[in-house]
């Protein structure tokens, strides 16, 4: 099967209790762009969403009775760590680690 041009061979798929809030957060903090948003039943929530951060695609959906939210971790490279970190906090994010230089580079 040929990979469609707007996808990558591996992409995270997140099931979230607050999918709409995640979409807005990703747009404000990471300058994510919407690739596809399929509303849930009755136009409520998100049945399937896709955002792009640079070339990376993240798929996500709102949780349901059959599909519960699960924890996940992702590693993102950003060009302006201070801006992204501050925007994340301003948008209600929780800091687990303040930006600092490590042996492998800057991390937050």
C-alpha positions as CSV (number, residue, x, y, z in Angstrom):
1,X,0.0,0.0,0.0
2,X,1.4,3.4,-0.9
3,X,1.5,5.9,1.9
4,X,-0.7,9.0,1.0
5,X,1.3,12.1,0.5
6,X,-0.3,13.9,3.6
7,X,0.7,11.1,6.0
8,X,3.9,9.6,7.4
9,X,4.6,5.9,8.0
10,X,4.1,6.2,11.8
11,X,1.7,8.6,13.5
12,X,0.4,8.8,17.0
13,X,-3.3,8.4,17.6
14,X,-4.6,9.9,20.8
15,X,-7.9,9.2,22.5
16,X,-8.7,12.3,24.6
17,X,-11.4,13.3,27.1
18,X,-11.0,16.9,25.9
19,X,-10.3,16.6,22.2
20,X,-11.5,20.1,21.3
21,X,-9.4,21.6,24.0
22,X,-6.4,19.6,22.8
23,X,-6.9,21.0,19.2
24,X,-7.0,24.6,20.4
25,X,-4.0,24.1,22.7
26,X,-1.9,22.5,19.9
27,X,-2.8,25.4,17.6
28,X,-1.9,28.1,20.1
29,X,1.3,26.4,21.6
30,X,2.8,24.5,18.6
31,X,1.2,26.5,15.7
32,X,-0.5,23.2,14.6
33,X,-2.7,23.3,11.6
34,X,-5.8,21.3,11.0
35,X,-5.5,18.6,8.4
36,X,-8.9,17.0,9.0
37,X,-11.6,17.4,11.7
38,X,-14.6,15.1,11.7
39,X,-17.2,16.2,14.2
40,X,-18.8,13.7,16.5
41,X,-22.5,12.8,16.5
42,X,-24.8,15.8,16.5
43,X,-21.8,18.0,15.8
44,X,-20.5,17.6,19.3
45,X,-16.9,16.7,20.0
46,X,-14.4,15.3,17.6
47,X,-14.9,11.8,16.2
48,X,-11.6,12.0,14.3
49,X,-9.0,14.8,14.0
50,X,-5.7,15.3,12.4
51,X,-3.3,18.1,13.0
52,X,0.1,18.9,11.6
53,X,3.1,20.3,13.4
54,X,5.6,21.0,10.7
55,X,5.4,17.7,8.7
56,X,4.4,15.5,11.6
57,X,0.8,14.4,11.7
58,X,-1.0,13.6,15.0
59,X,-4.4,11.9,14.8
60,X,-6.8,12.1,17.7
61,X,-10.4,11.6,18.8
62,X,-12.7,12.3,21.7
63,X,-13.1,9.5,24.1
64,X,-16.3,7.4,24.2
65,X,-17.7,4.6,26.2
66,X,-15.8,2.1,24.0
67,X,-12.7,4.2,23.6
68,X,-11.3,5.5,26.9
69,X,-8.6,8.1,27.2
70,X,-5.1,6.6,27.8
71,X,-1.8,8.2,28.7
72,X,0.7,8.8,26.0
73,X,4.0,10.6,25.7
74,X,5.5,12.4,22.6
75,X,8.8,14.0,22.0
76,X,8.7,17.3,20.0
77,X,11.6,19.2,18.6
78,X,10.8,22.9,18.6
79,X,12.8,25.9,17.3
80,X,12.0,28.3,20.1
81,X,11.9,26.4,23.4
82,X,11.2,29.5,25.5
83,X,8.3,30.6,23.4
84,X,6.7,27.2,23.3
85,X,7.3,26.6,27.0
86,X,5.8,29.9,27.9
87,X,2.8,29.5,25.6
88,X,2.2,26.0,27.0
89,X,2.0,27.4,30.5
90,X,-0.1,30.4,29.4
91,X,-2.6,28.0,27.8
92,X,-3.0,25.9,31.0
93,X,-0.2,23.4,30.6
94,X,1.6,21.9,33.6
95,X,5.4,22.2,33.8
96,X,7.1,18.9,34.6
97,X,10.6,20.4,34.0
98,X,11.6,24.0,33.4
99,X,13.7,24.6,30.2
100,X,17.4,23.7,30.9
101,X,20.5,22.7,29.0
102,X,21.3,19.0,29.3
103,X,24.1,16.9,27.8
104,X,22.0,16.2,24.8
105,X,20.6,19.7,24.3
106,X,17.9,21.8,25.7
107,X,14.9,20.1,27.2
108,X,11.6,21.0,29.0
